[in-house]
Amino acid sequence: MNAVVFCGPTIRPEDVRPLLDADVRPPVARGDVLAAVLDRPAAIGIIDGYFARVPSVWHKEILWAMSEGIHVFGAASMGALRAVELAPFGMEGVGVVFEQYSNGTLADDDEVAVIHASQEHGYRSLSDAMVNIRITVNAAENAGIISQATREALELMGKELAYADRSYPMLLSLAKRGKLPESEIAAFRDWLPTGRVDQKRDDAMLMLQRMSELQRAGWTRKSVTYHFAQTDAWEALRNDVSSRVRSVSRDSTSGVSESQIIDELLLCGRAMHAYDGALARALCLEHAQRYGIQVDARAVEAVIEEFRREQSLLQPAEFDKWLEAQGLDEDQIVPFFRREALMRRMTVGFGSEMQANLVDHLRSSGQYGPLSMRAEAKNKVLSDLGMDSVVSPGSKLTDVEIWDWYFVKHLGTVVPNDLESYAHKQRTTVQQLRSAVIREYVYLTMQLS
């Protein structure tokens, strides 16, 4: 996925797609940017958003998006407001409305607010934004249609209206009741159909053009200088949004929901192990984010190659089949392997911490006792044999024999093509694994003899 754009009354989805390859979504509300980040776009463009009856998008969502390497743009309406507030952190504002808020010409949120129809009716605007009215009456004055005094009176009348009531018919009606010059108001009415300015739309289109230029050049990863702080409120929102996203998530190939997949996991009795793995991933990725640890494209490509060797997916057709089975479409492949690359980097960094806590984990899961007893029994057998070398009772084992016995006969699988990658995944080395396998071979052989 290249980009996500939130829009509604300012421009329609069909206005976006000719300019930008983007997933067009409804006006942004609280949690929507967070949900978009979970889809890993390269950029997010915010045009329209909710103000009053629906909770507005949090600043923290946008900060998190940028800390995740995603470019965020804003223009016209809610996008312009958030861009002004977050410009020091790297959000990019575009257009006249953004500039007027930035330089103090505009201050109130209601300047860009409008009332609009529902999604079923295309979010059609049912009122006119004050910022558009201001720029339109200024254009009328510059065109000689109205005087400065009339322009100022029309601006004041429009501002005194509630944002939901602002419209040109209402403004003209107030002008008539306010006894503004009839000739000027008549000329203004006649001029409006061709002269009115929709600055919000113009700014939105300018933002799309800006994003399109960057898209054609190739998106780069956004870099920020701030540290994203985790808070209880943020974690609550993230958990809520993640739960909602998971509840509607569908496998791209079979139409199976994630909750149904988890049901199958529960029925297999493997949920605890899977959740332990998920927790480890979450902690590693959170640590990487907290300390600004990133991976570049080259590192991601290296992990993809390493992963394919580990999984014996060297042929393109085999890899494509695996991707399809995992429900990974083209937009999800790179983000998945970027997370995998971060995981692997963090796992190496946490090596000593994992070793220190492994025994505690074995104890808490009840595995320590049986493993300890087996290791003690093995030590006794090997000690009685005086075995301190790699020699089996009667003959030397070749590497081929060692790995064939262990993987094929003992584990019931195949010998990995890349033993180093396999050993690395098991958090050990080939030499350490080889020594442990030989000790196991001798121990079991003596048990059977």
Secondary structure as UniProt FT lines:
FT   STRAND          3..6
FT   HELIX           13..16
FT   TURN            17..19
FT   STRAND          23..25
FT   TURN            30..31
FT   HELIX           32..38
FT   STRAND          43..46
FT   HELIX           59..67
FT   TURN            68..69
FT   STRAND          71..75
FT   TURN            76..77
FT   HELIX           78..86
FT   HELIX           87..89
FT   STRAND          92..94
FT   HELIX           96..102
FT   TURN            103..104
FT   HELIX           109..111
FT   HELIX           119..121
FT   TURN            122..123
FT   HELIX           130..142
FT   TURN            143..144
FT   HELIX           148..160
FT   HELIX           163..165
FT   HELIX           168..177
FT   TURN            178..179
FT   HELIX           182..195
FT   HELIX           199..217
FT   HELIX           232..248
FT   TURN            252..254
FT   HELIX           258..267
FT   TURN            268..269
FT   HELIX           271..290
FT   TURN            291..292
FT   HELIX           297..310
FT   TURN            311..312
FT   HELIX           316..325
FT   TURN            326..327
FT   HELIX           330..349
FT   HELIX           351..364
FT   TURN            365..366
FT   HELIX           368..385
FT   HELIX           399..403
FT   HELIX           404..410
FT   HELIX           419..425
FT   TURN            426..427
FT   HELIX           430..448
//
